[in-house]
Amino acid sequence: MARLAVSFCNAPHAAGRVLGLFNTATAELMRPDLGRADLTSACGLAAGADWLYCASTGPDASYVSVLDRDYRLQRIIELPETRDVHSIALDGNALIAVSTGTDSVLRIDMETMRCEAVWRAGAGGSDTHHLNAAAWFGGHLLCSGFGPKRSDRWSSATEGYIYDITAGSYVATGLYHPHSLASFDGTLYVCESSHSRVRTIDTPFAAIAGYVRGLAFAQIGACALGSSVGRHDASLGDVVLNPADQGEPKGRCAIYLSDSIAECDRAQAFDLSEYANEIYDILIV
């Protein structure tokens, strides 16, 4: 786990430098050029044999930057029909993109740029379910979402879920702000962000501080886990709210490295607060 790609979201003063390449041996962070200085959030990350893909948002559009294996920018593509892109995944020559702002999961052909919706959580074309992570698991395409709000605040969206788009059924329900679907050794894991923890479908693991989001596994089972500065509202108990919600800041922007997911509460922490307040995704590169 020598190098991690780390995306920083909601960083309006980063001047487009919202992707970090973190060297775990030296604790040094390099921030490559993504092609536009007006990018304010990097979100989903994906990697193929030759390329690293980083999804991002600017003031008016969503993009994916394509970098080679020396992390040099090759091109930046504006994503069609996509609003507030979050996670991405590869599907052959196509890109799966979560269009959070339209409650949609899209498949975009990277050669023709033809776009089709593979699933819609809502019919209104706006962010009502806060879809976020997309990942392949057992040959099926999965997506996570917060579910509908019961008030005007995302803290009221307590019935989050993981949905199997391929099978057309729910894998899990009743999650509080799920993010960052990842798998290891045939088991699916998800960050339950507002409870500051990682869990399987059935079992929560020990928590770390902050709004937990961003998870990656090495082949040997070591893992990298991200945390962000969330919000705390004493009237809602001991939970960490989405950073966009109201409340006092709680947690820190950091990466936690552990030999196994079961030991993540004893992980080595690397503070990245000087770069941003929020991590969205982590990828071992």
C-alpha positions as CSV (number, residue, x, y, z in Angstrom):
1,M,0.0,0.0,0.0
2,A,2.8,2.4,-1.0
3,R,0.6,5.0,-2.7
4,L,-3.0,6.0,-2.4
5,A,-5.2,8.2,-4.6
6,V,-7.3,10.4,-2.4
7,S,-10.1,12.7,-3.6
8,F,-11.0,15.9,-1.7
9,C,-14.5,17.1,-2.0
10,N,-16.1,20.5,-1.2
11,A,-12.8,22.3,-1.3
12,P,-13.6,25.6,-3.1
13,H,-10.2,27.2,-2.4
14,A,-8.1,24.3,-3.8
15,A,-7.9,25.9,-7.3
16,G,-8.6,22.6,-8.9
17,R,-6.0,20.6,-7.0
18,V,-8.6,18.3,-5.5
19,L,-6.9,15.0,-6.1
20,G,-4.0,13.8,-3.9
21,L,-1.5,11.1,-4.4
22,F,-0.3,10.0,-0.9
23,N,2.9,8.2,-0.3
24,T,2.3,6.1,2.8
25,A,6.0,5.5,3.3
26,T,7.0,9.2,3.4
27,A,3.6,10.8,4.3
28,E,4.1,13.1,1.3
29,L,1.1,14.3,-0.8
30,M,1.3,15.2,-4.5
31,R,-1.6,17.0,-6.1
32,P,-1.6,16.5,-9.9
33,D,-3.3,18.8,-12.4
34,L,-6.9,17.7,-13.3
35,G,-7.3,20.1,-16.2
36,R,-9.4,22.9,-14.7
37,A,-8.7,25.4,-12.0
38,D,-12.4,25.8,-11.2
39,L,-12.9,22.3,-10.0
40,T,-14.2,22.4,-6.4
41,S,-14.7,18.7,-5.6
42,A,-13.1,15.5,-6.6
43,C,-15.2,12.5,-5.8
44,G,-15.2,9.1,-7.4
45,L,-11.9,7.3,-8.4
46,A,-11.4,4.3,-10.7
47,A,-8.4,2.6,-12.2
48,G,-7.8,0.5,-15.3
49,A,-4.7,-1.1,-16.6
50,D,-3.3,2.1,-18.0
51,W,-5.3,5.0,-16.6
52,L,-6.5,6.6,-13.4
53,Y,-9.9,8.2,-13.6
54,C,-11.0,11.0,-11.3
55,A,-14.6,12.4,-11.3
56,S,-15.0,16.0,-10.3
57,T,-17.4,18.9,-10.3
58,G,-17.0,22.6,-11.2
59,P,-19.4,25.4,-10.9
60,D,-21.7,24.2,-13.7
61,A,-20.7,20.8,-14.9
62,S,-19.3,17.3,-14.0
63,Y,-16.1,16.0,-15.4
64,V,-13.8,13.0,-15.4
65,S,-10.0,13.6,-15.7
66,V,-7.9,10.8,-17.2
67,L,-4.3,10.4,-16.0
68,D,-1.6,8.0,-17.1
69,R,0.3,5.8,-14.7
70,D,2.8,8.5,-14.2
71,Y,-0.2,10.6,-13.0
72,R,0.1,13.1,-15.9
73,L,-3.2,14.5,-17.2
74,Q,-4.1,13.1,-20.7
75,R,-7.6,14.5,-21.1
76,I,-10.5,15.9,-19.2
77,I,-14.1,15.1,-20.4
78,E,-17.3,16.8,-19.5
79,L,-19.8,14.2,-18.6
80,P,-23.1,14.4,-20.5
81,E,-26.5,14.4,-18.7
82,T,-24.6,14.2,-15.3
83,R,-25.2,16.6,-12.5
84,D,-23.1,16.6,-9.3
85,V,-21.2,13.4,-10.1
86,H,-20.2,11.3,-7.2
87,S,-18.8,7.8,-7.5
88,I,-17.6,6.1,-10.8
89,A,-16.8,2.6,-11.8
90,L,-15.5,1.0,-15.1
91,D,-17.6,-1.2,-17.3
92,G,-15.4,-2.2,-20.3
93,N,-15.0,0.8,-22.5
94,A,-17.8,2.6,-20.6
95,L,-17.9,4.6,-17.4
96,I,-20.6,4.1,-14.7
97,A,-21.3,7.5,-13.2
98,V,-23.5,8.3,-10.3
99,S,-25.4,11.5,-11.1
100,T,-26.4,12.5,-7.6
101,G,-28.1,15.6,-8.7
102,T,-30.6,13.7,-10.8
103,D,-31.0,10.5,-8.7
104,S,-29.5,8.5,-11.5
105,V,-26.8,6.0,-12.3
106,L,-25.6,6.4,-15.9
107,R,-23.5,4.4,-18.3
108,I,-21.4,6.6,-20.6
109,D,-19.6,5.1,-23.6
110,M,-16.1,6.8,-23.4
111,E,-15.7,6.6,-27.2
112,T,-19.1,7.9,-28.5
113,M,-20.1,9.7,-25.2
114,R,-23.5,8.0,-25.6
115,C,-25.2,8.1,-22.2
116,E,-28.0,5.9,-20.9
117,A,-29.6,5.6,-17.4
118,V,-29.2,2.2,-15.9
119,W,-31.2,3.1,-12.8
120,R,-33.1,6.0,-11.4
121,A,-34.0,6.2,-7.7
122,G,-36.5,9.0,-8.2
123,A,-38.6,10.4,-11.0
124,G,-38.2,14.1,-10.3
125,G,-34.7,14.6,-11.7
126,S,-33.3,16.1,-8.5
127,D,-31.3,14.9,-5.5
128,T,-33.9,13.2,-3.3
129,H,-32.1,10.0,-2.4
130,H,-28.5,11.2,-2.5
131,L,-27.1,8.3,-4.5
132,N,-23.4,8.1,-4.1
133,A,-21.2,4.9,-4.3
134,A,-21.2,2.6,-7.3
135,A,-19.3,-0.7,-7.3
136,W,-19.2,-4.1,-8.9
137,F,-19.7,-7.1,-6.5
138,G,-20.1,-10.7,-7.6
139,G,-20.7,-9.5,-11.2
140,H,-23.6,-7.2,-10.1
141,L,-23.6,-3.4,-10.1
142,L,-24.5,-2.0,-6.7
143,C,-25.3,1.6,-5.6
144,S,-25.8,3.2,-2.2
145,G,-28.0,6.1,-1.3
146,F,-29.2,7.9,1.8
147,G,-32.9,7.5,1.0
148,P,-35.5,10.3,1.2
149,K,-35.3,13.0,3.8
150,R,-38.1,13.4,6.3
151,S,-37.3,17.1,6.7
152,D,-35.2,19.7,4.9
153,R,-32.0,18.3,6.5
154,W,-30.0,15.3,5.3
155,S,-29.7,14.3,9.0
156,S,-33.3,13.1,8.7
157,A,-32.4,10.6,6.0
158,T,-31.9,7.6,8.3
159,E,-33.1,4.8,5.9
160,G,-30.1,4.5,3.6
161,Y,-29.7,1.5,1.5
162,I,-27.5,-0.6,-0.9
163,Y,-29.4,-1.4,-4.1
164,D,-28.5,-4.2,-6.6
165,I,-29.1,-2.6,-10.0
166,T,-28.4,-5.8,-11.8
167,A,-30.9,-7.9,-9.8
168,G,-33.4,-5.0,-9.2
169,S,-33.5,-5.6,-5.4
170,Y,-32.2,-4.1,-2.2
171,V,-29.2,-5.7,-0.6
172,A,-29.4,-3.7,2.7
173,T,-31.7,-1.1,4.2
174,G,-31.8,1.0,7.4
175,L,-28.3,2.4,7.0
176,Y,-27.4,5.9,8.2
177,H,-25.6,7.7,5.4
178,P,-23.9,4.8,3.5
179,H,-20.9,5.5,1.3
180,S,-17.8,3.8,-0.2
181,L,-18.8,0.3,-1.3
182,A,-15.8,-2.0,-1.3
183,S,-15.1,-5.7,-1.1
184,F,-12.4,-8.0,0.1
185,D,-12.3,-11.8,0.1
186,G,-15.9,-12.2,-1.1
187,T,-17.4,-9.9,1.6
188,L,-19.0,-6.5,0.9
189,Y,-18.2,-3.6,3.1
190,V,-19.7,-0.1,3.4
191,C,-19.0,3.0,5.4
192,E,-21.9,4.0,7.6
193,S,-20.7,7.6,7.7
194,S,-22.9,9.1,10.4
195,H,-22.2,6.3,12.8
196,S,-18.4,6.8,12.1
197,R,-17.9,3.1,11.2
198,V,-17.4,0.5,8.6
199,R,-19.7,-2.5,8.4
200,T,-20.7,-5.6,6.5
201,I,-24.3,-6.1,5.7
202,D,-24.7,-7.8,9.1
203,T,-21.9,-6.6,11.3
204,P,-20.6,-3.1,12.3
205,F,-17.0,-2.7,13.1
206,A,-15.3,-0.4,15.6
207,A,-15.7,3.3,14.8
208,I,-13.1,6.0,14.2
209,A,-13.6,9.7,14.7
210,G,-15.4,11.8,12.2
211,Y,-17.7,11.4,9.2
212,V,-16.3,8.1,7.8
213,R,-16.1,8.0,4.0
214,G,-13.5,6.4,1.6
215,L,-12.4,2.8,1.8
216,A,-9.9,0.6,-0.1
217,F,-8.4,-2.8,0.4
218,A,-5.0,-4.2,-0.6
219,Q,-4.8,-7.8,-1.8
220,I,-3.4,-9.0,1.6
221,G,-6.3,-7.4,3.5
222,A,-4.7,-4.2,4.7
223,C,-7.1,-1.3,4.3
224,A,-7.2,2.5,4.1
225,L,-10.1,4.4,5.5
226,G,-10.9,8.1,5.3
227,S,-12.6,10.5,7.7
228,S,-13.9,14.0,7.2
229,V,-15.0,16.9,9.4
230,G,-18.7,16.4,9.9
231,R,-21.2,18.1,12.1
232,H,-22.6,17.4,15.5
233,D,-26.0,18.3,16.9
234,A,-26.4,17.4,20.5
235,S,-30.1,17.1,20.1
236,L,-29.6,14.1,17.7
237,G,-27.4,12.1,20.0
238,D,-23.9,10.7,19.4
239,V,-23.9,10.8,15.6
240,V,-21.8,12.7,13.1
241,L,-23.9,14.5,10.5
242,N,-23.1,15.1,6.9
243,P,-20.7,18.1,6.5
244,A,-23.5,20.0,4.7
245,D,-25.8,19.8,7.7
246,Q,-26.0,22.2,10.6
247,G,-24.1,21.8,13.8
248,E,-20.6,22.1,15.4
249,P,-17.6,20.7,13.4
250,K,-16.6,17.2,14.6
251,G,-13.8,14.9,13.4
252,R,-10.9,15.6,11.1
253,C,-9.7,15.1,7.6
254,A,-7.4,12.0,7.8
255,I,-6.4,8.7,6.4
256,Y,-6.3,5.6,8.6
257,L,-4.1,2.7,7.6
258,S,-4.6,-0.7,9.2
259,D,-3.4,-4.3,8.7
260,S,-7.0,-5.5,8.6
261,I,-10.5,-4.0,8.7
262,A,-11.2,-5.6,12.1
263,E,-8.4,-3.5,13.6
264,C,-9.3,-0.2,12.0
265,D,-9.9,1.4,15.5
266,R,-6.2,0.9,16.1
267,A,-5.1,2.2,12.7
268,Q,-2.2,4.6,12.0
269,A,-3.6,8.0,11.3
270,F,-2.3,10.6,8.8
271,D,-3.8,14.1,9.2
272,L,-4.6,15.8,5.9
273,S,-6.3,18.9,7.3
274,E,-3.9,21.3,5.7
275,Y,-5.3,20.3,2.3
276,A,-9.1,20.0,2.9
277,N,-11.8,19.2,5.4
278,E,-13.3,16.3,3.5
279,I,-12.2,13.1,1.8
280,Y,-14.6,11.4,-0.6
281,D,-12.8,8.4,-2.1
282,I,-9.6,6.4,-1.6
283,L,-8.0,4.1,-4.2
284,I,-4.8,2.0,-3.8
285,V,-2.7,2.8,-6.9
